[in-house]
Amino acid sequence: MAFLSAYRQYFQIVQIVVSIALVIAILLQARGAGLGSVFGGTGTVFKTRRGVDRLLFRMTIAFTVIFAVVSIVGAAIPVPAS
């Protein structure tokens, strides 16, 4: 993976941006309650994820996969010789 040495810094920036997005997506999910209850709804009527909750859940999974791939690729890139 030596051909990616010039892009090492870009991988680090992408990793930081994805990690911030992942933290925000995780914090927006209220444990034991739907997103509706965060804004004043009851949230105990439905047990399945609907609407924004489902989108947020899937985005969290996507950010996790992207973060893992970028981390593994970033760790495999050798440090360029100075």
C-alpha positions as CSV (number, residue, x, y, z in Angstrom):
1,M,0.0,0.0,0.0
2,A,3.0,2.3,-0.5
3,F,1.2,4.0,-3.4
4,L,-1.3,5.5,-0.8
5,S,1.5,7.2,1.3
6,A,0.7,10.6,-0.3
7,Y,-2.9,10.3,0.8
8,R,-2.2,9.3,4.4
9,Q,-3.2,12.8,5.7
10,Y,-6.5,12.7,3.8
11,F,-7.4,9.3,5.3
12,Q,-6.7,10.8,8.8
13,I,-9.0,13.8,8.0
14,V,-11.8,11.5,6.8
15,Q,-11.3,9.3,9.9
16,I,-11.8,12.4,12.1
17,V,-14.9,13.5,10.3
18,V,-16.5,10.1,10.3
19,S,-15.7,9.6,14.0
20,I,-17.4,12.9,14.8
21,A,-20.4,11.9,12.7
22,L,-20.5,8.5,14.5
23,V,-20.4,10.1,17.9
24,I,-23.3,12.5,17.0
25,A,-25.4,9.6,15.6
26,I,-24.9,7.6,18.7
27,L,-25.7,10.4,21.0
28,L,-28.9,11.2,19.1
29,Q,-30.2,7.8,19.9
30,A,-31.9,7.8,23.3
31,R,-31.6,4.5,25.1
32,G,-34.9,2.8,25.8
33,A,-36.9,5.5,24.0
34,G,-37.7,6.4,20.5
35,L,-36.7,9.7,19.0
36,G,-40.3,10.9,19.5
37,S,-40.0,10.7,23.3
38,V,-36.9,12.9,23.2
39,F,-39.1,15.7,21.9
40,G,-42.0,15.1,24.3
41,G,-43.9,12.2,22.8
42,T,-44.6,9.0,24.7
43,G,-42.4,6.7,22.7
44,T,-43.6,3.5,24.4
45,V,-46.3,2.6,21.9
46,F,-44.2,1.1,19.1
47,K,-41.3,-1.3,19.6
48,T,-40.1,-1.2,16.0
49,R,-37.9,1.6,14.6
50,R,-39.9,4.0,12.3
51,G,-39.0,7.0,10.3
52,V,-36.2,9.1,11.7
53,D,-35.2,6.4,14.3
54,R,-34.7,3.9,11.5
55,L,-32.7,6.3,9.4
56,L,-30.5,7.2,12.4
57,F,-30.0,3.6,13.2
58,R,-28.9,2.7,9.7
59,M,-26.7,5.8,9.5
60,T,-25.0,4.7,12.7
61,I,-24.3,1.3,11.2
62,A,-23.0,2.9,8.0
63,F,-20.7,5.3,9.9
64,T,-19.4,2.4,11.9
65,V,-18.5,0.3,8.8
66,I,-16.9,3.4,7.1
67,F,-14.9,4.2,10.2
68,A,-13.6,0.6,10.5
69,V,-12.6,0.4,6.8
70,V,-10.9,3.8,6.9
71,S,-9.1,2.9,10.2
72,I,-7.8,-0.4,8.8
73,V,-6.7,1.2,5.5
74,G,-5.1,4.1,7.3
75,A,-3.2,1.8,9.6
76,A,-1.9,-0.2,6.6
77,I,-0.5,2.9,4.8
78,P,3.2,3.3,5.5
79,V,4.5,6.6,6.8
80,P,6.2,8.5,3.9
81,A,10.0,8.8,4.1
82,S,11.0,12.4,4.9
